[in-house]
Amino acid sequence: MNRKRPRNRTWKTLLLLVLTVGSGSQMLGHTTPDMVEARLAVHKWANALLNRDLETMALLLAPDMTTAKGETRDEYLERLQVGMHKVTHIWLRFAYFDQVAKNIVVRPIYIYRSRGVTKPGLTLTLRKTGEHWLIHHIESEKRPELPPALGVDLPEQHQLHFLPVRLRDSDTGLPLAARVRVVDSSDAYWPPQGHQKRIATGWREDVGGDVIVEGRTYAYVPGDFILPLRDGDYRLEVLRGLEYEPYQSQFTVKATNPSALEVKLQRWSNLQQEGWYSGDTHVHFVSPHGALLEAKAEDLNVINILASKWDELITDVEHFTGAPDRISESDRIVYVNEESRHDYLGHTVLLNLKSLVYPLTWGGPDEGVEGGVDYPPMAKQADKTHAQGGFVGWAHFPGPHGELAVDVALGKVDSVDMMTWGDPLASRGGRPPAADVWYGFLNCGFKLPATAGTDKMANSQVAGIPRVYVQVRGPFSYESWLAGIRSGRTFVTTGPLLRLKAAGKNLGETINASRGEEIEFEVSVKSWIPVDQIELVQGGEVVAAWDNEARTRDLLLRGKVTVGSSSWIAARVRGRQLPYQMGIPLMAHTSPIYLDVDAEPRISPRDAAFFLKWVEEALVWARQKAKIPDPRQRQEVIQLFEKARKLYEEMAS
């Protein structure tokens, strides 16, 4: 029964609901039909806003609808069409529904965008038009009060002091960029000026400038920055790459504070003085300016932003210049290059490009588009890269590996990113460890230096963890850095600084020896987090190992190894788990020093047989599964793979 109500009586009902994308709704009982219809209209309005449904939204707005800004119904809809994609969720749990005369007024409604609250205290006024309750007016309260349940504690909500901070090198006194974190006595994070308290961590979402490591938010800052802080006690943490001591201090903020806080960062290693320059081969979605800041703060000399394609989405092509970006500095180079990707054939990092190599990605929807073809082969992309003086690295080695064994055999690959995700010494998803696959290629006679790239695509990944150090001969430049990789003068690391010498030879060089000869070697390890174990690897087997029981940070180990056949040696170290992306441990690995014994070739029939199976699987794919409509192109791919198959057959026999 619909009972009559006194005309001026106010009815209040608290709607206890949080609306998010895809959420349902819950209605309270014991209310009037008009109130139920009004609630439903508000829910439809919120869902239309969340789902970007302008057609439904238009049906919910009265013809004479206005906003506090003076917008008409059509103007409001036009504005939504541009900005409604930013809405992430809507809070109705604090909203009261008041019946005032002929209207139902709903307040407050909180609309969230990607981070934080916008339009706090939004008010909707509904009026019955015909048989339906429609939205007649929308406005924001002039002085909204945020409910405590929202848990918002932003710096702007407090009376602040603006504390200047200066980061300096303790030896040179020069300003230093770094990664910083400031928390108060309750462990709440306080961002530097220009940074957000809560940062996005989704794929391709606002990447750059901030990072979260194990739930801890950091901001990338230049040498001088401002901390907006209220009165209280704080703790400051400053990190800068792998060769500076981590810094921590406590301080108090009050009106009588000194004018600035000065932090002196102490360098405990300086490999650059010895010609070693670090880099990250594989970064996505960061702007060149953002990449330069992160390179400085993480003490990286080279950072490669990779243009690529994801279904129909194309990223970073607009930043490509065919040269180091103009914002690069003498010892900090930002270069926009390319990742070339196919979901079966593999992913490659194309560096030192003068022009992009198309297609960026191809094949099916995992990398290309629905119904896409599986041509060209990765080898063709490599040839286009080498023709312009470019460099080809196999990304997040070894997978996807459909064409990997083919391209290594045919000399299309210049290096392998042996470190990207997880532990390269551990198997993943039933696949052999990345290190074992690399060792197999080295055993087959291929010279493949180790490189490293983070594949950074979100603010939960730290650029340069892992990274590659390259020994440069002569003045540092992008070209000389790549020349160092081609020569094999590299080690990859998540922290430890690792080097190896043997018989007077350095990484990438060849020792000429006789069968049974003893070769002297020297392993140098420096790490701000002590490593647990140091190992010397010969031909894929550990031939010497030491436990760092004393937890020493600086180690120099010497020994001898007997050579029996042409092979290679490399050093590696391991330690505890680090709080970085996808289970990366504390570790480092050098590229090899090659052993040429009695002029015999380096051939391992066992490893060649392993890669022969990979090539045979690729041939089955090329003949039976690949979507290549042109028979001539299919035959081209088959012939390419057959050429590699014959090489491995000869080695295996």
Summary of the structure (lengths in Angstrom):
residues: 653
radius of gyration: 30.6
end to end distance: 92.3
largest distance: 107.2
contacts: 2141
relative contact order: 0.08
helix: 22%
strand: 36%
